[in-house]
């Protein structure tokens, strides 16, 4: 069973015009038993691509109605947010079905997480470094206090920000270890728990087998892909996220 906040999140995602074609296709596949809710995670790339024309039609309609001024900007915005919204929506649907424990939550709003500043801010001298956080999955204990936490960085492409995320992961590990590097740069970090740092992609540009990119993946606690392809041992299908959080949160 979902709480009021989670139900409101579902409704908010379903109300977004560009999400409607994708959610309709997912619901059709689930109702006809083409896929289970768990398996939907592995096909997010297909839903994004297959609904591209329908979303474009909706964009053009809104331009004609004066609701959107710049189609290019709308497409760019949708490309980033649709992936995140799909993961949250499918996650919450799996939780409602009982595939995810009730004490585990997902959010794109990091300030809603207990002790979020201690979790996500690393001091380097007088400056503060913050991670590249798209989603956070966390668990609460029986007293509703933070138990464990997973940072999930989402990228449709690996070309830009994957490197930024793993560099923060390295900084976090340096900050949590006694070392000369930590002293040299005056790094301080006192989280209530040490977050896991994971990465998820849909590999739009088929970059996942690039040796440089695969090398970056080694720095993450786990890497997931929402595309129905074979990826080897380290890069897991996105449906494995359910098992991963069950074992680690």
N, C-alpha and C positions, 0 to 999 in steps of 0.2 A: 504494500500500500504506500502511496506517495503522500507526502505532507502538502500543506497548502502552498508553500513556496515552490515546491517541485511541480505541482499541478499548474501553477501560474506560469512557470517557465515553459512548460509544454505548450500551453495556450499561446504564449507570446511567440514562440517559434512557429507554431502552426498558422499564426495570423500574418506572418511575413509573406508578401506576395510571391517572392522568388522561391520560397520553400514549399509552396503548395504542390507544384508538379512533382517534386521529388518525394514528398511524403505520400502523395497519392499513389505513386508507383511502388513505394515500399509497402504500403497497406495492401495493394493488389497482390504483390508477391507473397505476402504473409497469409492473406485470406485464401489464396489458391494453393498454399503450401509449397510454393516454388522455393522459398527460403524460410528458415526459422528466424526469429528475432536476433538470436545470437549470430547467425550466418550473415545477416544484413551488414554487420560491421565490415565484412570482407569485400563488399560490393559498393562502397561509397563512391569510388571513382566512377563506376558505371552509372550510378544515379545522377551524378553531377554532369557527366558527358551526355547521357541520353536525354536529359531535360534541358539541354542548352538552347535548343530552338524554341521550346515553349517559354523559357525564361526571357529570351530575346524578344519574343512577341509581346510579353507582358511589359517589358521595358519600353518598347516602341509605343504601346498603348498609353503608358503613363507620360511619355514625352508629348504625345498628341493632346493629352488632357492637361498638360502644364504641371504635372506632379514631379517630373524629372526634367532637369535642364541639360545635363551632360550624360549621354549614353555610355561613353567610355569610362567615365568616373563611376557610374552605376555598376558596370560590368566588373571593374576592378574591386569595388567594395563587396560585391556579391561573391566574387571568387574567394576572398579571404574569409568572409563570415559564414558562408554556406557550409564549408567543411566543419567548422566549429559547431555550428547549430545542428548539423546532422549527428555528430558524435554525442552531443548532449541529449538530443531527442532519442536516439537509439539506446543510449545508456539508461535513460529514465524509463523507457518502455521495457527494457530488460529487468530493471529494478522492480517495476510494477508487476512483472510476470514472476518475480521471485528468483531470478537468476543472479541477483546482486543483493547482498545483505542490507538490511534496513539501516544499519549504522554507518553506511558508506554513502558519501555525498559527492556531487560534482558541481563545480561552479566556474564561471569566467570572471567573477567578481572577487578578487583576492582579499579585498578589505572585509569581506564577510566571514573570513576564516579566523578562528581564535588565534591570537598572538601572531598575526600575519606579518607585522614588521620585523619581529625577531626571526621569523622563518625565512624571509625573502630579502632582507637588506644586509649587505656585507659592507663594513666600514674599511676603507683604504685611506689611512691618514684622516684628513678632514672631509673626504668625499665618501659618497655612498654608491655602491654598485647594486643594481637590481637585475634579477634574472629575466629572461624572455619567457614570460608565463602566458600561455593562451588559456589553459584549463588547469584546474587543481582538483584532484580527487583525494578525499581525505576521510578518515574514520574518527568517530567519537567514542569515548569509553562510556561506561554505565552512568557516569556523572556528567555527561555531555561536555567533557573536556577533550581537547585534541589528543588523539591517540597516535595516528600515523598519517603520512601525507605523501602525495606523489605529484610532482610538477610535470605537466604534459605540454610540450611545445609542438605546435601543429604547423606544417608547411605543405602547401600544394606543390611547391617546387623546392628543390634543394639548393638552388643557385645562390641564395642570399643568406638567410639568417640561421641556417643549421649550424654554421661555424660559431656564430655569436652565442648560441645556447651551450654548446659543449665547452666554450671558453669559460662561461660562468660556472659550469659544473666543475671544471678544474680549479677555479678560484675558490669555490665552496669547499672542495676537498683540502686545498692548501690551508684555508682559514680554519679548518677543523682538525688540523694536524700541527703538532709542534715541529717547526722547521725554521731554518735560517731565512728562507724566503718570506715566511710570515712576518718575522721580525724586521727584515730589511724594508718591507713595504708598509709596515705598521698596519697589518690586516687584523681585524677583529670581527668575530662572528660567534654569537652565543644563542643558537636556536634551541627551543625546548625539545625538539626532536630533529634528526637530520633527514630532510626530505629526499626521496628518490627523485631522480631526474630522468625522464623518458622523452622519446621523440616519436611523432607519428606523421606519416606522409601519405599522399595518394599517388606520388610519383608521376605527375602529369607529363614530364618530359623524359621519362625513361632514363633517369640519371642514377638509379639505385645501384647499378653494377659498376659505376665509375669507381676505380680504386681509391681515389682521394675521398669520395663521399663515404665509401664503406669504411675507410680508416677513421673518419669522424664518428661513425656510429659506435665504435668501440668504447668511446668515452661515456656513453649513456648507460644507465642501468638496464634499459630495455628499449628496443625500437620496434614500432608497429607499422604495418602498411594496410591501408584500406582499399586494396586492389587484389583481385583474384589471380595472383601469379605465384610461382614458386620462388622463394627468396633465400633458401638455405636455413641454417640453424639459428643464427643470431637475430635476423630480422623476422619478426613474428607476424602472422596474420592478425589484423586488428581485433578479431574475435577472441584472441588469446588474452586481451586486456582483462576480460572477466576472470579468467583463471589467475592472472597475475595479481590483481588486486585482492582476490580471495586469499592468496598465499602470503601476500606482503603487507596488506593493510589490516 
